[in-house]
Structure formats: C-alpha cells, structure tokens
Amino acid sequence: MTVADVRLRIAVADAWDTVTLDAAPSQTMAELKQRALAQAMGRTVAPDQYVMKYRGALVLDEHATVAGLALRSGAPLIVLPARRHPVR
C-alpha cells in the first residue's frame, strides 16, 4: 500500500463476507468488483452478473475511478447479484 492508496471495505453478499482491499486512486470500480469477488468467493465468477453499490446507490459507471468517486479509506461498498434470486 502506497501513501496515496485507500483501504476499502467491500461486502460481497453472495459469500456473506467482507473483504478489505487497498486501491490506487486510478483503479476502476469494475476492477475493484472483480478483485472483491475473487477474494470472497475463492473462485472466478462472472463480474457482469453482479452490481456494486456505494452509500446505497448503484454505481452505474463502473469505469469511474476511486479518485473520481472521492472514496476515502474505510469507505463501505457492497457487491450484490444483478438479479434477485427467488426464495422457495
């Protein structure tokens, strides 16, 4: 982790786990989502099947960077399935 990096908490709902990632200001939300999914799930999953939320709002532009969203260390994000699963 360099001085400019920020430490983010990302909850991955499907894994019921929260991962902590160090992110450079130039890193995109798509890259963060992919890293969080890989770490939490322990396997490769299709990141396009998941969405990311910050402060309760959907991150519509996953090409936005950490600096572009003004994320600070400790900022909570959540990764959720893009489609809801039926409950039986």
Residue frames as qw, qx, qy, qz and C-alpha x, y, z in Angstrom:
[[0.000, 0.890, 0.456, 0.000, 0.00, 0.00, 0.00],
 [0.410, 0.281, -0.015, 0.868, 1.43, 3.36, -1.02],
 [0.049, -0.257, -0.398, 0.879, 0.65, 6.66, 0.66],
 [0.349, 0.109, -0.233, -0.901, -1.95, 7.55, -1.99],
 [0.367, -0.176, -0.878, -0.250, -3.79, 4.20, -1.77],
 [0.530, -0.299, 0.235, -0.758, -7.04, 3.90, 0.14],
 [0.011, 0.002, -0.988, 0.153, -8.25, 0.90, 2.10],
 [0.560, -0.086, -0.210, -0.797, -11.83, -0.04, 1.21],
 [0.374, 0.022, 0.867, -0.330, -14.27, -2.46, 2.86],
 [0.496, 0.138, -0.504, -0.693, -16.30, -4.36, 0.30],
 [0.585, 0.007, 0.701, -0.408, -19.13, -6.64, 1.40],
 [0.317, 0.141, -0.780, -0.521, -19.89, -9.48, -1.02],
 [0.673, -0.119, 0.233, -0.692, -23.47, -10.53, -0.32],
 [0.883, 0.148, -0.365, -0.255, -23.35, -13.95, -2.02],
 [0.624, 0.216, -0.652, 0.373, -20.39, -15.00, 0.11],
 [0.581, -0.778, -0.219, -0.099, -21.63, -13.38, 3.32],
 [0.741, -0.240, -0.042, 0.626, -18.13, -11.95, 3.65],
 [0.079, 0.994, -0.026, -0.068, -16.43, -8.58, 3.79],
 [0.812, 0.112, 0.038, 0.571, -13.03, -8.11, 2.20],
 [0.184, -0.896, 0.066, 0.399, -10.58, -5.27, 2.70],
 [0.747, 0.409, 0.242, 0.465, -8.75, -4.08, -0.40],
 [0.270, -0.616, 0.126, 0.729, -6.05, -1.47, -0.93],
 [0.545, 0.665, 0.461, 0.219, -6.90, 0.54, -4.04],
 [0.364, -0.097, 0.180, 0.908, -4.95, 3.09, -6.04],
 [0.248, 0.544, 0.228, -0.768, -6.81, 6.31, -6.93],
 [0.327, 0.383, -0.531, -0.681, -6.73, 5.30, -10.61],
 [0.080, 0.067, 0.994, 0.034, -8.37, 1.92, -10.04],
 [0.437, -0.163, -0.386, -0.796, -11.84, 1.49, -11.54],
 [0.657, -0.159, 0.419, -0.606, -14.93, 0.16, -9.81],
 [0.907, 0.238, -0.245, -0.248, -15.01, -2.77, -12.25],
 [0.517, 0.416, -0.678, 0.317, -11.51, -3.81, -11.18],
 [0.240, -0.322, 0.630, -0.664, -12.43, -3.49, -7.50],
 [0.829, -0.004, 0.130, -0.544, -15.58, -5.56, -8.00],
 [0.843, 0.312, -0.435, -0.047, -13.63, -8.29, -9.76],
 [0.287, 0.409, -0.715, 0.489, -10.94, -8.38, -7.04],
 [0.462, -0.239, 0.497, -0.694, -13.54, -8.45, -4.24],
 [0.900, 0.093, -0.061, -0.421, -15.49, -11.27, -5.88],
 [0.723, 0.361, -0.573, 0.133, -12.37, -13.37, -6.46],
 [0.101, 0.368, -0.706, 0.596, -11.18, -12.92, -2.88],
 [0.557, -0.146, 0.423, -0.699, -14.55, -13.51, -1.22],
 [0.901, 0.165, -0.039, -0.399, -15.76, -16.38, -3.39],
 [0.560, -0.449, 0.682, 0.141, -12.41, -18.15, -3.72],
 [0.575, 0.245, 0.700, 0.344, -13.07, -18.82, -7.39],
 [0.031, -0.080, 0.369, 0.925, -13.58, -16.97, -10.65],
 [0.277, 0.614, 0.699, -0.240, -17.10, -15.66, -11.15],
 [0.298, 0.536, 0.448, 0.650, -18.60, -13.53, -13.91],
 [0.168, -0.284, -0.323, 0.887, -18.40, -9.94, -12.63],
 [0.226, -0.124, -0.370, -0.893, -21.10, -8.84, -15.10],
 [0.486, -0.436, -0.732, -0.194, -23.59, -10.88, -13.04],
 [0.456, -0.548, -0.474, 0.517, -23.02, -8.53, -10.07],
 [0.087, 0.845, 0.129, 0.512, -23.53, -4.84, -9.32],
 [0.484, -0.082, -0.439, 0.752, -21.75, -2.55, -6.90],
 [0.218, -0.874, -0.343, -0.267, -23.33, -0.04, -4.55],
 [0.414, 0.069, -0.350, 0.837, -21.80, 2.88, -2.67],
 [0.136, 0.088, 0.369, -0.915, -23.77, 4.73, 0.00],
 [0.469, 0.383, 0.688, -0.400, -26.87, 2.78, -1.01],
 [0.530, 0.694, -0.061, -0.483, -26.73, 3.94, -4.62],
 [0.897, 0.242, 0.309, 0.202, -25.92, 1.78, -7.60],
 [0.243, -0.591, 0.440, 0.631, -22.55, 2.57, -9.20],
 [0.719, 0.610, 0.243, -0.229, -23.79, 3.00, -12.77],
 [0.526, 0.772, -0.352, 0.054, -20.42, 3.82, -14.33],
 [0.912, -0.354, 0.115, 0.175, -18.03, 1.04, -13.40],
 [0.677, 0.429, -0.035, 0.598, -15.29, 2.85, -15.31],
 [0.229, -0.906, 0.090, -0.345, -15.35, 5.52, -12.60],
 [0.568, 0.304, -0.589, 0.488, -12.18, 5.57, -10.53],
 [0.537, -0.487, -0.539, 0.429, -11.61, 5.61, -6.80],
 [0.236, -0.209, -0.081, 0.946, -10.50, 9.24, -7.11],
 [0.167, -0.267, -0.484, -0.816, -13.46, 10.11, -9.35],
 [0.540, -0.571, -0.566, -0.247, -15.91, 8.94, -6.68],
 [0.092, -0.671, 0.384, -0.628, -13.81, 10.59, -3.94],
 [0.877, -0.327, -0.350, -0.042, -13.64, 7.37, -1.93],
 [0.136, -0.748, 0.524, -0.385, -11.78, 7.66, 1.35],
 [0.285, 0.201, -0.909, 0.230, -10.15, 4.96, 3.45],
 [0.168, 0.146, 0.816, -0.534, -12.75, 2.85, 5.20],
 [0.511, 0.184, -0.153, -0.826, -15.47, 3.62, 2.67],
 [0.525, 0.070, 0.829, -0.178, -18.02, 0.78, 2.63],
 [0.463, 0.280, -0.509, -0.669, -19.09, -0.73, -0.68],
 [0.671, 0.032, 0.684, -0.284, -21.28, -3.75, -1.39],
 [0.236, 0.243, -0.767, -0.545, -21.35, -6.23, -4.26],
 [0.621, 0.177, 0.564, -0.514, -24.75, -7.80, -4.94],
 [0.416, 0.232, 0.811, 0.340, -26.15, -10.15, -7.58],
 [0.108, 0.058, -0.317, -0.940, -27.51, -8.17, -10.52],
 [0.581, -0.242, -0.497, -0.597, -30.68, -10.26, -10.47],
 [0.512, -0.360, 0.524, -0.578, -32.56, -11.28, -7.39],
 [0.238, 0.072, -0.966, -0.076, -32.83, -14.97, -6.60],
 [0.645, -0.387, -0.310, -0.581, -36.28, -16.40, -5.86],
 [0.222, -0.314, 0.772, -0.506, -36.89, -17.66, -2.35],
 [0.608, -0.115, -0.693, -0.372, -38.55, -21.03, -2.04]]
